[in-house]
């Protein structure tokens, strides 16, 4: 432990920001070790969240998550109004690993470690940002406000469409920035994936053809197949969608709908031009299919980028939004904007499959996005991501890798080598080798329907920009 303490004899923890694994993992492991060594006795009071955060130079969000993990492990207990206390004097024989889940031997697009955030592996293939990037108090203050829910609201399940005040706020924001929409045209969901599921349940039946971008969002491919639909990939490259391929496929397959990332596409990070968006709308009109606009990265994009929903007015466009990229993904709040005729159908399916969504989470999101610091926090995120992208591309080039496209913003850079995959040497083989080395990668196989002519990976710039162990691993493959 370094010199100094947090008061009451509490030491400053030796937190290494360059060390593999998150700050939460390090805090949990350090406290577990102190408990195991009897440096902390049962009943010892922990520093308050704010004091611990200030003393150790981390966000209060990080401390809350660490304390919550320690509660789950049984190492701490909480007393309402009094704080946190050491709950037991014994830890497992390997305390440095208490917070970590077993590392899997193989990896696929639904590997829990890509979503859980509790693995000790460096999460360069994951889709979340470090908790510290969201701001010290924005999310926590919002959760505290949400927990002050009036007693009268505890009687029912919540409004089936979602928390009315949040829907009103979203409608006003969208009207100011993109397109006119009423609160009754907004349905709240448990994140974007839940929205995609509701749309597929409502608008498709087994055997229907569904267009996706290729490469595109990995979980969507699995979800489409789970519903018995036929996923057809439309090539997307640095310059956007291959519209000739789309027109040919539409003429031959009569698609029911198409999912598309208009801005900051996952995994390429590119955006469609206004002209491409217009051509896509004309194709949907000509061949009579729905367009589902996956718009979850809009707040991280440049103003003035194309919006299918704005251009179409929600006639045959369904817009899906989410707050997982600008607020903690733990809150799990997404939205569907659709026509007045379609919303009742989507609502019925939502109620059949889950009745309502969490009003507590929705209240927390409302308090976060309506607070004054929110816009500044998003601006700071954009700046951090811009810097991270530049450094990530430089580091990957040091490893002999080239980006598939030059991202226009967002969280991801996809890059690789001009090497054709083989059964013995491909993205998944490399990803499994990386996992054994403590690095979590997302290979091209997660994102593509077509065979890839090269081996590439999607990198999260928040974790890849300053990760010498990643570059060392990639260089060892050359």
N, C-alpha and C positions, 0 to 999 in steps of 0.2 A: 504494500500500500504506500502511496506517496505521502509526504508530510502534510499535516493539516487535517481538520475535521469539520464536520457539518454542525457542530454544537452537540452538547451532551455526550461528548466522547466519540461520536460517530465518525469513522474515517472517510476520506474521499476515496472512492473506488478507482482502481487502475484500469480505466476504460480505454481501449485502443480502437480508434475509429478506422484504422487501416486493417484491422484484424478481420479474417473471414468470419462471416456470421453477423447478425444484427446486434444493435446495442442492447435490446431486450434480452437476447440470449446471454450476453456477457454479464448483465446485471443479475439475472436469475442465477447463473452459475456461481458468481462471486458470493452472493448472499447464502446460497446453498452450502458453499464450502465453509463459510463462517459458522453456519449452524452445525455442520458436521464436525468442525474442530472445537466445538463448545465455546467459540468466541461470542456467540449469541445464545443466551439462555432462554428457556421458555418464559414467556411473559414480557420479554424485552420489547419496549415500544419502538417502532420504526419511526424515522423522520417523516414529517408530513410530505405529501406529494410535492408541494411547491418547494419546500426546503431541500428535499432530496434532489429535485431537478436543478435548482439553482446551484447547489453545492457541487454537483457532478457535471454541470454544463450540458444537460440533455433537456429535452422537452418534457413537459408534464404528461403529455400523451404517452411517451415512452415509459415513464415511471408508473402510470396507471396500468399499462399493459403488463409491466414486469410484476407489479404487486398482484394483479389478477392471476398471472401464471403461478406465482408462489402460493396464492390461495388455493388454486386448483391442485397443486402438488401437496397441499396440507402443511406447508412450512410456515405459513402465516394464517392468522385469523383476523377478522375485522369486527370491531364493535361500533355500532352506530353512534356517531357523535364523538367517539374517542380516538379513532384511528386504527392503525394496523399493529399487530403484535406477533412475536414469534410464537408459533403454535406447538412445535415439538423440537426436541433436542437431537434427534437423529435424522440423518438423510441417507439416501442410498449410498452404496459403496463407491459409486463413481459420480460424485456430486456435480462435476463439471458437465455432465451430460444429462442432468435431470430434465432440462427444458426441451430436450431434443427428441424428436421421434426417430424411430429406426430408419436408416437410409435404405430405400428399396434397391433391389438388385437390377431392376430394369425400369425403363421409363417409357411412358406414352403420353398422349395429349391429355389424359385424365389423371395423370399421376398426382396424388394429393399434395405433394410438396410444391407443385407449381401454384397452389392456391392457399395453402394453410399458413405459410409464413413462419412455421416453427422448426423447420429443418436448419441444421448448421451449415448446409451447403450454400455457397455464394449464389444468390438468386438472379443470375444474369439472364435467365430465360423466363423469368416470371413477369406478371402483368401488373404488379403493384409498385407504388413508390415508397421510399423510406418514410416512416411515420413522422420523422422530424421535418420533412419537407412541407407538411400540411400546416405548419404554424404551431406555436406552443399551446395556445388556448382556444383556438377557434372551434375545434371539434369537441373538446371537453366542456367548454362553456355551453355549447349547443346541447350536449347530452344532459347536462345538469338542468338546463331550462326544460327540456323535454320531460324529465322525470317529475316536473311540477304539474303534471297533467291534472285537470280538475277531477274531483271524485266522481262527478256526474258522468264523466266520459269512461268510467270503469264498468258501466253497466252493460254496454253492448260490445260488438266486435269491431266497431269503427265503421266509417263510411265505406261501402264496397268499392267506390271509385278511388278512394284514398283520401287522406287528410285534406279537407276543403281549402284551408288557408294556404297550404303548399300548392295546390292546383291553381288557386287564384294568382299566387305569386309567379308561378311558371307561365301562366297565360299572359300576364302583364309583361314579363321579361321577353318572351318570344314575340309578342306583338311589337315591342320596342326594337328588337334586334333582327327578327327574321320574317315572321308572317303572323297574320291575325288568327287567333284561336281563342275559343272560350274555355272556361274551366271544365265544362261538361264534355269537352272533346279530349280531355286528358284523363288517362287511366294510370294509376300508380301501380308499380310492380316490385317484386323482390329482385331488383337489378335487371340488366339488359337480357341476360339469358332466359329469365322467367318471361320477359316480354316476347322473345323469339318463340318460346314454347307455346304461349297463348295464341300467337298469330298462326303458328302452324296447326294447332288444334282447331282453330276457328275456320281457317280458309283452305285447308288441304285435307285430302283423304289418301290412304295408301295407294301407291301407283302414280300419284301426281308428280310432275316434273317441277323441280325447284332449281333456279339458277343461283349460283354462288360465284364469287370472285375466286380466281385460281392464280396465285395463292390467296387464301382468305382466312378468316377466323376459324381456328381449329375445332373448337367445341361445336360450332354451328354445323359442321359436316356430320358429326356424330349424332346431333339432335335430329337433323333431317332424316337420316337413315333410321333412327329410332322410331320415327313416325311412319315408316314404311314408304317414304317418298324417294324419288330418284334424284340425286344431286348431280347436276351438270355444271361443270366448271367453265367459266368464261375467262380466258386469259387476261390477266392484268399485269402490266409492266411499268417501267419508269414513266411512260407517256400516257398511262391510263388504261381504260378498257379496250380490248380488241373488238370494236363495234362490228366489223365484218363477220367475225366468228359468232358474235351474239345474234346478228340478224339471221345467219344461216341456221343456227341451233333453234332459234325461235320459230322459224318457218317449218322446221321438221319435227319439233317436239311439243309445241303448244304449252309453254310453261304456265304454271299457276301463279307463281310469284318469283321475285328475285331479291336477294339480300345484297346491299351494296354500302360500302363505306365511302361517302362522298369526300370527306376531308380526313386527312391523316390516317390513311388506310392501314389496318393491321393485317400483315406485318411490314409493308413497304414504307409507310409513312408519307405517301404521296397523296395529292388531292386532284379531283377531277376539275377540268376547266369548265367555264360556263358553257362553252360550245359542246363539250362532251356530255354534260348534264342535260342539255337541251336535246341532243340526239337520243339519249337514253329514254327521256320522257316520250319522245316521238315513237320510239320502238315499243314501249309499253302500251301506248295508245293503239298502235297498228296491230299488235298481236294480243292485245287485251289481257295483260297480266299486271299484278300488283307490284309496286316497288316498295320494299321495306328499307328505309334509309337508317342505317346504323350510324347514329350521329353522336356517339358518346365522347368523341374527342373534340367537339366543336369549340369548347371554351379554351382549348389549348391551341387553336388554329388562328390564322390571320383573319382579321375582319374583311368582309367582302368576298370570301370564298363561296363557291357555289353551294346552294341549298336546294335539293329536289323538292322538299316540302314547301319552301317559299315560292319556287317557280310554278308548282302545280296547285297550290292551295288545298292540299289534302283531298284531292279528288280520287286519285289512284295511288297516292303516296302515303305510307304509314311511317311516321317518324318515331324512332326509339331513342330515348335519352337515358343518361345514367349519371350518378355523382361519384362513382367509384374511382375516377381518375383525379378529381379535384378535392374530394373528401376521402376519409378512410373507407376502403371497400367493405369494412366490417358492418357499416350501416345498411348496406344492401337495399338501396332505393333506386328504382328506375322509373321510366314513364313511357307511355304510348300516346302519341297524338294521332288522331284519325278522324275521319268524317263522322258527322252526326248519325249517319245510318249504320256505320260499322261499330261504333263504340258500344251500343247495347249488346251486340253479339259477343264482343270480346269480354264485356263485363259478365255476361252469363257464364262463359267458360271459366273466367277467373273465380266466380263464386262456386261453380261446380267442383273445381279442383282445389280450392283453398279458402273459400269464403272471402276473406279480406287480407290485407297486408298490415304490417305492424304500424299502428299510429304513433307509437313511441319513436320508432326510427324516422318516420316521416316528419314528426314534429322536430326532431333533432336536425334533420336536413334543412327544414324551413328556418330554424333559428340560425344555422350556420350561414346559409346563403343570403339571408336578409341582414346579417350583421355588417357593420361598416368595414371590418378588416378583410372581408371575403375577397373583394376585387383586388386588393393589394396582394393578398395571398396567391391568387391565381396569376397575377402579373409576375410575382416572384417565382412561381413554379415554371412559367414559360421561360424566364431568364435562366433558371437553373438547368432546365432541359436543353436549352440552346447551347449552353456551355458544355453540358455533358455529351451532347451529340458530336460536337466538334472534337472533343478529346477522345471519344469512343472511336470515331472514324480514324483518327491519327494512330491510336493504339492498334486497331485491327489491321491497318496497313503495315504496321511494323511486323505483324505476324503473317504478312503476305496475303491478306484477305482484301477483297474489294467489295464495296456496297453494291447491292442489286439496283438501288436507286438512291438518289440524294433526297432524304426526307425533307419535307417543308416545315416540319415541326413535330411535336409529340414525343413519345417515350421510346420509340424503337428505331434501331438500325439493323437491317438485314444484310449480312455480308457472308462471303464464302470464297471458295477456290474454284477455278475452272477445271474441276476434276469430276469425271462421270462416276456416280455411285456404282458400287458393285455389291453383291451379297456379303462379301467379306469386309468391305470398307465403305460405309455410308454414314449418313447423319445420325441415325439411331445408335449405331455401333459406337461412334465417337461420343455421343451423349451419355451412353452407359459407362464408357471409360471415364468421362469427365465426372460423372456422379461418384464414382469410386475415389476420385481425387478431390471430392468436396466442391464440385462446381455443377450447378444446375443449368443445363442448356436446353433450348427448344430448337430441334432440328427441322429441316425443310419438310420432312415427312409429315409433320403435324399440320401443315398448312396447305398441302397440295393434293389435288386429285390426279393430275397428270404426273408421269415420271419426270423427275427433275434432271436437266442436263448437267447439273453441278451440285456440289455439296455446299449447303449454306445453313446459317442459323439466324434466328431473331435474337437480338441483344437488347436488353433493357439498359438505356444509357445511364440511368441513375446508379446502377451497380457496376457497369462495365467500364465507365470512364476512368476510374482509378483503381484498377484491379490487376496488379502485376502477376498474381498467380494465374489469372485467366490468360494473359498474354504468354506467360511461360508455358502453360499447357498447350495452347494453340501452336506455338513455335515448335514444341516437341513433336508435333505430328508431321512436320514438313520433311 
